[in-house]
Amino acid sequence: MGKTTPKGMTDSEVLQAEQAMLAAKVRNVMIRECMRIGDDGDIETAGILAKAVRALTYDQILRMRRAILGA
């Protein structure tokens, strides 16, 4: 299945949009994990971690993802 480029967007704009979407997905997963920590009873730690995750930039999230995956 091939990708199509939306009309009016350059390749670099498409790449930036794809990276932003990926970073948003990773951020959402990380926040869900923080919520699980809270559900397990460590509410204070969960709050601190969630606040830190929300403060990360997309570039920082993508760098962390690459480091975790060993890229």
mmCIF file of the N, C-alpha and C atoms, coordinates in Angstrom:
data_MODEL
# 
_entry.id   MODEL 
# 
loop_
_atom_site.group_PDB 
_atom_site.id 
_atom_site.type_symbol 
_atom_site.label_atom_id 
_atom_site.label_alt_id 
_atom_site.label_comp_id 
_atom_site.label_asym_id 
_atom_site.label_entity_id 
_atom_site.label_seq_id 
_atom_site.pdbx_PDB_ins_code 
_atom_site.Cartn_x 
_atom_site.Cartn_y 
_atom_site.Cartn_z 
_atom_site.occupancy 
_atom_site.B_iso_or_equiv 
_atom_site.pdbx_formal_charge 
_atom_site.auth_seq_id 
_atom_site.auth_comp_id 
_atom_site.auth_asym_id 
_atom_site.auth_atom_id 
_atom_site.pdbx_PDB_model_num 
ATOM 1   N N  . MET A 1 1  ? 0.838  -1.172 0.000  1.00 0.00 ? 1  MET A N  1 
ATOM 2   C CA . MET A 1 1  ? 0.000  0.000  0.000  1.00 0.00 ? 1  MET A CA 1 
ATOM 3   C C  . MET A 1 1  ? 0.888  1.242  0.000  1.00 0.00 ? 1  MET A C  1 
ATOM 4   N N  . GLY A 1 2  ? 0.716  2.111  -0.968 1.00 0.00 ? 2  GLY A N  1 
ATOM 5   C CA . GLY A 1 2  ? 1.550  3.296  -1.077 1.00 0.00 ? 2  GLY A CA 1 
ATOM 6   C C  . GLY A 1 2  ? 0.975  4.486  -0.339 1.00 0.00 ? 2  GLY A C  1 
ATOM 7   N N  . LYS A 1 3  ? 1.834  5.427  -0.078 1.00 0.00 ? 3  LYS A N  1 
ATOM 8   C CA . LYS A 1 3  ? 1.410  6.661  0.586  1.00 0.00 ? 3  LYS A CA 1 
ATOM 9   C C  . LYS A 1 3  ? 1.114  7.715  -0.475 1.00 0.00 ? 3  LYS A C  1 
ATOM 10  N N  . THR A 1 4  ? 0.176  8.558  -0.179 1.00 0.00 ? 4  THR A N  1 
ATOM 11  C CA . THR A 1 4  ? -0.079 9.688  -1.054 1.00 0.00 ? 4  THR A CA 1 
ATOM 12  C C  . THR A 1 4  ? 0.211  10.965 -0.290 1.00 0.00 ? 4  THR A C  1 
ATOM 13  N N  . THR A 1 5  ? 0.719  11.957 -0.979 1.00 0.00 ? 5  THR A N  1 
ATOM 14  C CA . THR A 1 5  ? 1.034  13.238 -0.367 1.00 0.00 ? 5  THR A CA 1 
ATOM 15  C C  . THR A 1 5  ? -0.165 14.165 -0.515 1.00 0.00 ? 5  THR A C  1 
ATOM 16  N N  . PRO A 1 6  ? -0.623 14.764 0.588  1.00 0.00 ? 6  PRO A N  1 
ATOM 17  C CA . PRO A 1 6  ? -1.739 15.710 0.478  1.00 0.00 ? 6  PRO A CA 1 
ATOM 18  C C  . PRO A 1 6  ? -1.363 16.872 -0.425 1.00 0.00 ? 6  PRO A C  1 
ATOM 19  N N  . LYS A 1 7  ? -2.330 17.337 -1.185 1.00 0.00 ? 7  LYS A N  1 
ATOM 20  C CA . LYS A 1 7  ? -2.076 18.460 -2.084 1.00 0.00 ? 7  LYS A CA 1 
ATOM 21  C C  . LYS A 1 7  ? -1.701 19.695 -1.278 1.00 0.00 ? 7  LYS A C  1 
ATOM 22  N N  . GLY A 1 8  ? -0.743 20.423 -1.791 1.00 0.00 ? 8  GLY A N  1 
ATOM 23  C CA . GLY A 1 8  ? -0.346 21.664 -1.158 1.00 0.00 ? 8  GLY A CA 1 
ATOM 24  C C  . GLY A 1 8  ? 0.669  21.505 -0.047 1.00 0.00 ? 8  GLY A C  1 
ATOM 25  N N  . MET A 1 9  ? 1.135  20.285 0.211  1.00 0.00 ? 9  MET A N  1 
ATOM 26  C CA . MET A 1 9  ? 2.143  20.076 1.255  1.00 0.00 ? 9  MET A CA 1 
ATOM 27  C C  . MET A 1 9  ? 3.444  19.620 0.607  1.00 0.00 ? 9  MET A C  1 
ATOM 28  N N  . THR A 1 10 ? 4.534  20.182 1.075  1.00 0.00 ? 10 THR A N  1 
ATOM 29  C CA . THR A 1 10 ? 5.842  19.744 0.591  1.00 0.00 ? 10 THR A CA 1 
ATOM 30  C C  . THR A 1 10 ? 6.219  18.454 1.306  1.00 0.00 ? 10 THR A C  1 
ATOM 31  N N  . ASP A 1 11 ? 7.242  17.787 0.791  1.00 0.00 ? 11 ASP A N  1 
ATOM 32  C CA . ASP A 1 11 ? 7.706  16.551 1.428  1.00 0.00 ? 11 ASP A CA 1 
ATOM 33  C C  . ASP A 1 11 ? 8.147  16.801 2.865  1.00 0.00 ? 11 ASP A C  1 
ATOM 34  N N  . SER A 1 12 ? 8.819  17.924 3.092  1.00 0.00 ? 12 SER A N  1 
ATOM 35  C CA . SER A 1 12 ? 9.292  18.207 4.452  1.00 0.00 ? 12 SER A CA 1 
ATOM 36  C C  . SER A 1 12 ? 8.119  18.490 5.393  1.00 0.00 ? 12 SER A C  1 
ATOM 37  N N  . GLU A 1 13 ? 7.066  19.109 4.883  1.00 0.00 ? 13 GLU A N  1 
ATOM 38  C CA . GLU A 1 13 ? 5.874  19.351 5.713  1.00 0.00 ? 13 GLU A CA 1 
ATOM 39  C C  . GLU A 1 13 ? 5.178  18.041 6.062  1.00 0.00 ? 13 GLU A C  1 
ATOM 40  N N  . VAL A 1 14 ? 5.130  17.133 5.104  1.00 0.00 ? 14 VAL A N  1 
ATOM 41  C CA . VAL A 1 14 ? 4.538  15.819 5.358  1.00 0.00 ? 14 VAL A CA 1 
ATOM 42  C C  . VAL A 1 14 ? 5.365  15.075 6.400  1.00 0.00 ? 14 VAL A C  1 
ATOM 43  N N  . LEU A 1 15 ? 6.690  15.130 6.262  1.00 0.00 ? 15 LEU A N  1 
ATOM 44  C CA . LEU A 1 15 ? 7.569  14.462 7.219  1.00 0.00 ? 15 LEU A CA 1 
ATOM 45  C C  . LEU A 1 15 ? 7.375  15.032 8.620  1.00 0.00 ? 15 LEU A C  1 
ATOM 46  N N  . GLN A 1 16 ? 7.298  16.355 8.723  1.00 0.00 ? 16 GLN A N  1 
ATOM 47  C CA . GLN A 1 16 ? 7.085  16.986 10.024 1.00 0.00 ? 16 GLN A CA 1 
ATOM 48  C C  . GLN A 1 16 ? 5.752  16.558 10.620 1.00 0.00 ? 16 GLN A C  1 
ATOM 49  N N  . ALA A 1 17 ? 4.715  16.485 9.801  1.00 0.00 ? 17 ALA A N  1 
ATOM 50  C CA . ALA A 1 17 ? 3.393  16.067 10.284 1.00 0.00 ? 17 ALA A CA 1 
ATOM 51  C C  . ALA A 1 17 ? 3.422  14.617 10.754 1.00 0.00 ? 17 ALA A C  1 
ATOM 52  N N  . GLU A 1 18 ? 4.102  13.749 10.017 1.00 0.00 ? 18 GLU A N  1 
ATOM 53  C CA . GLU A 1 18 ? 4.217  12.348 10.413 1.00 0.00 ? 18 GLU A CA 1 
ATOM 54  C C  . GLU A 1 18 ? 4.974  12.211 11.731 1.00 0.00 ? 18 GLU A C  1 
ATOM 55  N N  . GLN A 1 19 ? 6.051  12.977 11.883 1.00 0.00 ? 19 GLN A N  1 
ATOM 56  C CA . GLN A 1 19 ? 6.828  12.924 13.121 1.00 0.00 ? 19 GLN A CA 1 
ATOM 57  C C  . GLN A 1 19 ? 6.018  13.443 14.302 1.00 0.00 ? 19 GLN A C  1 
ATOM 58  N N  . ALA A 1 20 ? 5.246  14.502 14.074 1.00 0.00 ? 20 ALA A N  1 
ATOM 59  C CA . ALA A 1 20 ? 4.414  15.046 15.140 1.00 0.00 ? 20 ALA A CA 1 
ATOM 60  C C  . ALA A 1 20 ? 3.347  14.033 15.555 1.00 0.00 ? 20 ALA A C  1 
ATOM 61  N N  . MET A 1 21 ? 2.777  13.330 14.581 1.00 0.00 ? 21 MET A N  1 
ATOM 62  C CA . MET A 1 21 ? 1.768  12.321 14.898 1.00 0.00 ? 21 MET A CA 1 
ATOM 63  C C  . MET A 1 21 ? 2.383  11.166 15.684 1.00 0.00 ? 21 MET A C  1 
ATOM 64  N N  . LEU A 1 22 ? 3.550  10.724 15.266 1.00 0.00 ? 22 LEU A N  1 
ATOM 65  C CA . LEU A 1 22 ? 4.238  9.650  15.976 1.00 0.00 ? 22 LEU A CA 1 
ATOM 66  C C  . LEU A 1 22 ? 4.569  10.085 17.403 1.00 0.00 ? 22 LEU A C  1 
ATOM 67  N N  . ALA A 1 23 ? 5.082  11.286 17.565 1.00 0.00 ? 23 ALA A N  1 
ATOM 68  C CA . ALA A 1 23 ? 5.423  11.783 18.899 1.00 0.00 ? 23 ALA A CA 1 
ATOM 69  C C  . ALA A 1 23 ? 4.177  11.887 19.767 1.00 0.00 ? 23 ALA A C  1 
ATOM 70  N N  . ALA A 1 24 ? 3.062  12.303 19.199 1.00 0.00 ? 24 ALA A N  1 
ATOM 71  C CA . ALA A 1 24 ? 1.817  12.395 19.962 1.00 0.00 ? 24 ALA A CA 1 
ATOM 72  C C  . ALA A 1 24 ? 1.366  11.013 20.418 1.00 0.00 ? 24 ALA A C  1 
ATOM 73  N N  . LYS A 1 25 ? 1.500  10.023 19.546 1.00 0.00 ? 25 LYS A N  1 
ATOM 74  C CA . LYS A 1 25 ? 1.131  8.655  19.919 1.00 0.00 ? 25 LYS A CA 1 
ATOM 75  C C  . LYS A 1 25 ? 2.016  8.150  21.046 1.00 0.00 ? 25 LYS A C  1 
ATOM 76  N N  . VAL A 1 26 ? 3.327  8.391  20.930 1.00 0.00 ? 26 VAL A N  1 
ATOM 77  C CA . VAL A 1 26 ? 4.265  7.953  21.978 1.00 0.00 ? 26 VAL A CA 1 
ATOM 78  C C  . VAL A 1 26 ? 3.951  8.662  23.288 1.00 0.00 ? 26 VAL A C  1 
ATOM 79  N N  . ARG A 1 27 ? 3.677  9.968  23.224 1.00 0.00 ? 27 ARG A N  1 
ATOM 80  C CA . ARG A 1 27 ? 3.334  10.732 24.429 1.00 0.00 ? 27 ARG A CA 1 
ATOM 81  C C  . ARG A 1 27 ? 2.078  10.155 25.090 1.00 0.00 ? 27 ARG A C  1 
ATOM 82  N N  . ASN A 1 28 ? 1.067  9.824  24.287 1.00 0.00 ? 28 ASN A N  1 
ATOM 83  C CA . ASN A 1 28 ? -0.166 9.269  24.838 1.00 0.00 ? 28 ASN A CA 1 
ATOM 84  C C  . ASN A 1 28 ? 0.073  7.930  25.525 1.00 0.00 ? 28 ASN A C  1 
ATOM 85  N N  . VAL A 1 29 ? 0.919  7.101  24.932 1.00 0.00 ? 29 VAL A N  1 
ATOM 86  C CA . VAL A 1 29 ? 1.251  5.814  25.554 1.00 0.00 ? 29 VAL A CA 1 
ATOM 87  C C  . VAL A 1 29 ? 1.972  6.040  26.882 1.00 0.00 ? 29 VAL A C  1 
ATOM 88  N N  . MET A 1 30 ? 2.907  6.988  26.895 1.00 0.00 ? 30 MET A N  1 
ATOM 89  C CA . MET A 1 30 ? 3.648  7.267  28.125 1.00 0.00 ? 30 MET A CA 1 
ATOM 90  C C  . MET A 1 30 ? 2.711  7.789  29.221 1.00 0.00 ? 30 MET A C  1 
ATOM 91  N N  . ILE A 1 31 ? 1.762  8.630  28.861 1.00 0.00 ? 31 ILE A N  1 
ATOM 92  C CA . ILE A 1 31 ? 0.814  9.155  29.844 1.00 0.00 ? 31 ILE A CA 1 
ATOM 93  C C  . ILE A 1 31 ? -0.096 8.039  30.354 1.00 0.00 ? 31 ILE A C  1 
ATOM 94  N N  . ARG A 1 32 ? -0.514 7.119  29.455 1.00 0.00 ? 32 ARG A N  1 
ATOM 95  C CA . ARG A 1 32 ? -1.313 5.967  29.906 1.00 0.00 ? 32 ARG A CA 1 
ATOM 96  C C  . ARG A 1 32 ? -0.543 5.126  30.914 1.00 0.00 ? 32 ARG A C  1 
ATOM 97  N N  . GLU A 1 33 ? 0.755  4.960  30.677 1.00 0.00 ? 33 GLU A N  1 
ATOM 98  C CA . GLU A 1 33 ? 1.578  4.199  31.625 1.00 0.00 ? 33 GLU A CA 1 
ATOM 99  C C  . GLU A 1 33 ? 1.653  4.926  32.971 1.00 0.00 ? 33 GLU A C  1 
ATOM 100 N N  . CYS A 1 34 ? 1.733  6.244  32.936 1.00 0.00 ? 34 CYS A N  1 
ATOM 101 C CA . CYS A 1 34 ? 1.715  7.013  34.184 1.00 0.00 ? 34 CYS A CA 1 
ATOM 102 C C  . CYS A 1 34 ? 0.408  6.775  34.933 1.00 0.00 ? 34 CYS A C  1 
ATOM 103 N N  . MET A 1 35 ? -0.687 6.729  34.188 1.00 0.00 ? 35 MET A N  1 
ATOM 104 C CA . MET A 1 35 ? -1.985 6.489  34.809 1.00 0.00 ? 35 MET A CA 1 
ATOM 105 C C  . MET A 1 35 ? -2.042 5.101  35.440 1.00 0.00 ? 35 MET A C  1 
ATOM 106 N N  . ARG A 1 36 ? -1.422 4.121  34.797 1.00 0.00 ? 36 ARG A N  1 
ATOM 107 C CA . ARG A 1 36 ? -1.374 2.763  35.368 1.00 0.00 ? 36 ARG A CA 1 
ATOM 108 C C  . ARG A 1 36 ? -0.580 2.749  36.669 1.00 0.00 ? 36 ARG A C  1 
ATOM 109 N N  . ILE A 1 37 ? 0.491  3.521  36.706 1.00 0.00 ? 37 ILE A N  1 
ATOM 110 C CA . ILE A 1 37 ? 1.272  3.629  37.944 1.00 0.00 ? 37 ILE A CA 1 
ATOM 111 C C  . ILE A 1 37 ? 0.386  4.187  39.046 1.00 0.00 ? 37 ILE A C  1 
ATOM 112 N N  . GLY A 1 38 ? -0.415 5.190  38.711 1.00 0.00 ? 38 GLY A N  1 
ATOM 113 C CA . GLY A 1 38 ? -1.352 5.750  39.678 1.00 0.00 ? 38 GLY A CA 1 
ATOM 114 C C  . GLY A 1 38 ? -2.401 4.746  40.099 1.00 0.00 ? 38 GLY A C  1 
ATOM 115 N N  . ASP A 1 39 ? -2.898 3.967  39.147 1.00 0.00 ? 39 ASP A N  1 
ATOM 116 C CA . ASP A 1 39 ? -3.888 2.933  39.465 1.00 0.00 ? 39 ASP A CA 1 
ATOM 117 C C  . ASP A 1 39 ? -3.311 1.869  40.380 1.00 0.00 ? 39 ASP A C  1 
ATOM 118 N N  . ASP A 1 40 ? -2.007 1.648  40.278 1.00 0.00 ? 40 ASP A N  1 
ATOM 119 C CA . ASP A 1 40 ? -1.339 0.661  41.133 1.00 0.00 ? 40 ASP A CA 1 
ATOM 120 C C  . ASP A 1 40 ? -1.082 1.201  42.535 1.00 0.00 ? 40 ASP A C  1 
ATOM 121 N N  . GLY A 1 41 ? -1.435 2.458  42.767 1.00 0.00 ? 41 GLY A N  1 
ATOM 122 C CA . GLY A 1 41 ? -1.344 3.010  44.114 1.00 0.00 ? 41 GLY A CA 1 
ATOM 123 C C  . GLY A 1 41 ? -0.296 4.075  44.336 1.00 0.00 ? 41 GLY A C  1 
ATOM 124 N N  . ASP A 1 42 ? 0.571  4.300  43.386 1.00 0.00 ? 42 ASP A N  1 
ATOM 125 C CA . ASP A 1 42 ? 1.622  5.300  43.567 1.00 0.00 ? 42 ASP A CA 1 
ATOM 126 C C  . ASP A 1 42 ? 1.206  6.590  42.857 1.00 0.00 ? 42 ASP A C  1 
ATOM 127 N N  . ILE A 1 43 ? 0.204  7.245  43.397 1.00 0.00 ? 43 ILE A N  1 
ATOM 128 C CA . ILE A 1 43 ? -0.418 8.403  42.763 1.00 0.00 ? 43 ILE A CA 1 
ATOM 129 C C  . ILE A 1 43 ? 0.550  9.581  42.649 1.00 0.00 ? 43 ILE A C  1 
ATOM 130 N N  . GLU A 1 44 ? 1.331  9.807  43.678 1.00 0.00 ? 44 GLU A N  1 
ATOM 131 C CA . GLU A 1 44 ? 2.251  10.946 43.665 1.00 0.00 ? 44 GLU A CA 1 
ATOM 132 C C  . GLU A 1 44 ? 3.289  10.815 42.549 1.00 0.00 ? 44 GLU A C  1 
ATOM 133 N N  . THR A 1 45 ? 3.903  9.636  42.451 1.00 0.00 ? 45 THR A N  1 
ATOM 134 C CA . THR A 1 45 ? 4.889  9.394  41.400 1.00 0.00 ? 45 THR A CA 1 
ATOM 135 C C  . THR A 1 45 ? 4.247  9.510  40.022 1.00 0.00 ? 45 THR A C  1 
ATOM 136 N N  . ALA A 1 46 ? 3.050  8.966  39.880 1.00 0.00 ? 46 ALA A N  1 
ATOM 137 C CA . ALA A 1 46 ? 2.340  9.031  38.603 1.00 0.00 ? 46 ALA A CA 1 
ATOM 138 C C  . ALA A 1 46 ? 2.108  10.476 38.178 1.00 0.00 ? 46 ALA A C  1 
ATOM 139 N N  . GLY A 1 47 ? 1.728  11.321 39.112 1.00 0.00 ? 47 GLY A N  1 
ATOM 140 C CA . GLY A 1 47 ? 1.501  12.732 38.799 1.00 0.00 ? 47 GLY A CA 1 
ATOM 141 C C  . GLY A 1 47 ? 2.766  13.444 38.373 1.00 0.00 ? 47 GLY A C  1 
ATOM 142 N N  . ILE A 1 48 ? 3.845  13.166 39.076 1.00 0.00 ? 48 ILE A N  1 
ATOM 143 C CA . ILE A 1 48 ? 5.130  13.790 38.736 1.00 0.00 ? 48 ILE A CA 1 
ATOM 144 C C  . ILE A 1 48 ? 5.592  13.338 37.351 1.00 0.00 ? 48 ILE A C  1 
ATOM 145 N N  . LEU A 1 49 ? 5.483  12.036 37.077 1.00 0.00 ? 49 LEU A N  1 
ATOM 146 C CA . LEU A 1 49 ? 5.897  11.518 35.771 1.00 0.00 ? 49 LEU A CA 1 
ATOM 147 C C  . LEU A 1 49 ? 5.034  12.077 34.640 1.00 0.00 ? 49 LEU A C  1 
ATOM 148 N N  . ALA A 1 50 ? 3.725  12.123 34.846 1.00 0.00 ? 50 ALA A N  1 
ATOM 149 C CA . ALA A 1 50 ? 2.822  12.640 33.814 1.00 0.00 ? 50 ALA A CA 1 
ATOM 150 C C  . ALA A 1 50 ? 3.127  14.106 33.518 1.00 0.00 ? 50 ALA A C  1 
ATOM 151 N N  . LYS A 1 51 ? 3.420  14.871 34.556 1.00 0.00 ? 51 LYS A N  1 
ATOM 152 C CA . LYS A 1 51 ? 3.757  16.289 34.357 1.00 0.00 ? 51 LYS A CA 1 
ATOM 153 C C  . LYS A 1 51 ? 5.045  16.409 33.535 1.00 0.00 ? 51 LYS A C  1 
ATOM 154 N N  . ALA A 1 52 ? 6.017  15.558 33.824 1.00 0.00 ? 52 ALA A N  1 
ATOM 155 C CA . ALA A 1 52 ? 7.282  15.580 33.086 1.00 0.00 ? 52 ALA A CA 1 
ATOM 156 C C  . ALA A 1 52 ? 7.069  15.175 31.630 1.00 0.00 ? 52 ALA A C  1 
ATOM 157 N N  . VAL A 1 53 ? 6.233  14.180 31.400 1.00 0.00 ? 53 VAL A N  1 
ATOM 158 C CA . VAL A 1 53 ? 5.963  13.731 30.028 1.00 0.00 ? 53 VAL A CA 1 
ATOM 159 C C  . VAL A 1 53 ? 5.302  14.854 29.232 1.00 0.00 ? 53 VAL A C  1 
ATOM 160 N N  . ARG A 1 54 ? 4.353  15.531 29.845 1.00 0.00 ? 54 ARG A N  1 
ATOM 161 C CA . ARG A 1 54 ? 3.663  16.619 29.145 1.00 0.00 ? 54 ARG A CA 1 
ATOM 162 C C  . ARG A 1 54 ? 4.602  17.775 28.808 1.00 0.00 ? 54 ARG A C  1 
ATOM 163 N N  . ALA A 1 55 ? 5.672  17.938 29.572 1.00 0.00 ? 55 ALA A N  1 
ATOM 164 C CA . ALA A 1 55 ? 6.616  19.033 29.349 1.00 0.00 ? 55 ALA A CA 1 
ATOM 165 C C  . ALA A 1 55 ? 7.624  18.731 28.233 1.00 0.00 ? 55 ALA A C  1 
ATOM 166 N N  . LEU A 1 56 ? 7.711  17.472 27.804 1.00 0.00 ? 56 LEU A N  1 
ATOM 167 C CA . LEU A 1 56 ? 8.664  17.096 26.763 1.00 0.00 ? 56 LEU A CA 1 
ATOM 168 C C  . LEU A 1 56 ? 8.256  17.662 25.408 1.00 0.00 ? 56 LEU A C  1 
ATOM 169 N N  . THR A 1 57 ? 9.245  18.052 24.621 1.00 0.00 ? 57 THR A N  1 
ATOM 170 C CA . THR A 1 57 ? 8.974  18.481 23.244 1.00 0.00 ? 57 THR A CA 1 
ATOM 171 C C  . THR A 1 57 ? 8.867  17.241 22.360 1.00 0.00 ? 57 THR A C  1 
ATOM 172 N N  . TYR A 1 58 ? 8.321  17.427 21.155 1.00 0.00 ? 58 TYR A N  1 
ATOM 173 C CA . TYR A 1 58 ? 8.212  16.303 20.227 1.00 0.00 ? 58 TYR A CA 1 
ATOM 174 C C  . TYR A 1 58 ? 9.586  15.742 19.896 1.00 0.00 ? 58 TYR A C  1 
ATOM 175 N N  . ASP A 1 59 ? 10.574 16.608 19.703 1.00 0.00 ? 59 ASP A N  1 
ATOM 176 C CA . ASP A 1 59 ? 11.924 16.132 19.391 1.00 0.00 ? 59 ASP A CA 1 
ATOM 177 C C  . ASP A 1 59 ? 12.487 15.284 20.528 1.00 0.00 ? 59 ASP A C  1 
ATOM 178 N N  . GLN A 1 60 ? 12.259 15.700 21.760 1.00 0.00 ? 60 GLN A N  1 
ATOM 179 C CA . GLN A 1 60 ? 12.741 14.935 22.909 1.00 0.00 ? 60 GLN A CA 1 
ATOM 180 C C  . GLN A 1 60 ? 12.064 13.573 22.971 1.00 0.00 ? 60 GLN A C  1 
ATOM 181 N N  . ILE A 1 61 ? 10.772 13.542 22.703 1.00 0.00 ? 61 ILE A N  1 
ATOM 182 C CA . ILE A 1 61 ? 10.041 12.272 22.728 1.00 0.00 ? 61 ILE A CA 1 
ATOM 183 C C  . ILE A 1 61 ? 10.570 11.337 21.650 1.00 0.00 ? 61 ILE A C  1 
ATOM 184 N N  . LEU A 1 62 ? 10.788 11.864 20.456 1.00 0.00 ? 62 LEU A N  1 
ATOM 185 C CA . LEU A 1 62 ? 11.293 11.018 19.372 1.00 0.00 ? 62 LEU A CA 1 
ATOM 186 C C  . LEU A 1 62 ? 12.702 10.517 19.660 1.00 0.00 ? 62 LEU A C  1 
ATOM 187 N N  . ARG A 1 63 ? 13.549 11.351 20.279 1.00 0.00 ? 63 ARG A N  1 
ATOM 188 C CA . ARG A 1 63 ? 14.898 10.902 20.660 1.00 0.00 ? 63 ARG A CA 1 
ATOM 189 C C  . ARG A 1 63 ? 14.822 9.790  21.698 1.00 0.00 ? 63 ARG A C  1 
ATOM 190 N N  . MET A 1 64 ? 13.929 9.931  22.665 1.00 0.00 ? 64 MET A N  1 
ATOM 191 C CA . MET A 1 64 ? 13.760 8.887  23.679 1.00 0.00 ? 64 MET A CA 1 
ATOM 192 C C  . MET A 1 64 ? 13.289 7.594  23.036 1.00 0.00 ? 64 MET A C  1 
ATOM 193 N N  . ARG A 1 65 ? 12.350 7.693  22.103 1.00 0.00 ? 65 ARG A N  1 
ATOM 194 C CA . ARG A 1 65 ? 11.830 6.505  21.422 1.00 0.00 ? 65 ARG A CA 1 
ATOM 195 C C  . ARG A 1 65 ? 12.951 5.801  20.673 1.00 0.00 ? 65 ARG A C  1 
ATOM 196 N N  . ARG A 1 66 ? 13.771 6.565  19.944 1.00 0.00 ? 66 ARG A N  1 
ATOM 197 C CA . ARG A 1 66 ? 14.887 5.977  19.201 1.00 0.00 ? 66 ARG A CA 1 
ATOM 198 C C  . ARG A 1 66 ? 15.875 5.313  20.161 1.00 0.00 ? 66 ARG A C  1 
ATOM 199 N N  . ALA A 1 67 ? 16.137 5.943  21.286 1.00 0.00 ? 67 ALA A N  1 
ATOM 200 C CA . ALA A 1 67 ? 17.073 5.365  22.254 1.00 0.00 ? 67 ALA A CA 1 
ATOM 201 C C  . ALA A 1 67 ? 16.522 4.057  22.821 1.00 0.00 ? 67 ALA A C  1 
ATOM 202 N N  . ILE A 1 68 ? 15.234 4.035  23.106 1.00 0.00 ? 68 ILE A N  1 
ATOM 203 C CA . ILE A 1 68 ? 14.624 2.825  23.659 1.00 0.00 ? 68 ILE A CA 1 
ATOM 204 C C  . ILE A 1 68 ? 14.643 1.689  22.638 1.00 0.00 ? 68 ILE A C  1 
ATOM 205 N N  . LEU A 1 69 ? 14.376 2.026  21.380 1.00 0.00 ? 69 LEU A N  1 
ATOM 206 C CA . LEU A 1 69 ? 14.347 1.002  20.336 1.00 0.00 ? 69 LEU A CA 1 
ATOM 207 C C  . LEU A 1 69 ? 15.742 0.621  19.848 1.00 0.00 ? 69 LEU A C  1 
ATOM 208 N N  . GLY A 1 70 ? 16.758 1.368  20.296 1.00 0.00 ? 70 GLY A N  1 
ATOM 209 C CA . GLY A 1 70 ? 18.131 1.043  19.923 1.00 0.00 ? 70 GLY A CA 1 
ATOM 210 C C  . GLY A 1 70 ? 18.510 1.487  18.527 1.00 0.00 ? 70 GLY A C  1 
ATOM 211 N N  . ALA A 1 71 ? 17.823 2.513  18.041 1.00 0.00 ? 71 ALA A N  1 
ATOM 212 C CA . ALA A 1 71 ? 18.115 2.994  16.685 1.00 0.00 ? 71 ALA A CA 1 
ATOM 213 C C  . ALA A 1 71 ? 19.367 3.847  16.654 1.00 0.00 ? 71 ALA A C  1 
# 
